[in-house]
């Protein structure tokens, strides 16, 4: 079974990692790249996805770690 997807989201002067459905952020980071690294580690451990939100809040990138269908469709 896979874990919660991890979202990288903008905060006032930083970036945060928040597990899907959580009320509070998991961690805060100075840069988006640092937040992405932290989210990726969690997603690898939980076999879930990382959804990276841009400055505008919209999802700009999505990466899956261990929850891919095999064989891939298509």
N, C-alpha and C positions, 0 to 999 in steps of 0.2 A: 504494500500500500504506500502511496506517496504522501508527502507532507504538504504543508501550506506553501502556496506560491509566495514569493518574496517580491515586494514592490520597492523600487528606488524612487523616492519622491522628494520634491523641492520643499524646503522649509525656509523661513525668513532669510537667514544668512548661512544656511548649510543645506546638506542633503541627509535624508534619513532612509533607513531600511524598515519596512513594516510588513509583518506577515499578514497574508490575506485574512480579513475578518477580525484582526486584532484591533483593540481600542487604542493601544499605545504603540509607539515606535519601538523597534527592537534596539536600534542604535542610531547615533548621529555622527556625521562626518563633515569635514571641511570641504571636500570636493566630491563631485559626482563619481569620479573614478574610484575613490576610496569606498564610497557606499556600494558601488557595483561589485567590488572585490569581496566585501563583507557579505553581500546578498548571495553572491555566487557560492561562497563557502557553505552557507546555510542550505542553499538549494541542492548542492552536491550531496551533502549529508542526508537531506530529506528526500532526495530524488524528486525534486519539484522544478518549478520554473521561476525565472527572474523576469519581471516586467519593469522596464526602465522608462520612466516618465520624463518628458522634456520639461523645460522651464514653464511651458504653458499648461502642464498637467496631463497632456495627452500621452498615451503610450507610443513611444517611438521605436522601441526595440523589445524583442522577446526571445529569451534563450531557455532551452529545456535541458535539464540535467538528469537523465535516467528515467524519464517518464515518456519516452518516445515509443510509438507503436512500432512493432517489428513484424513483418517487413513494413517499411513506410508505404503509405498509400500512393498510387499513381505509378 
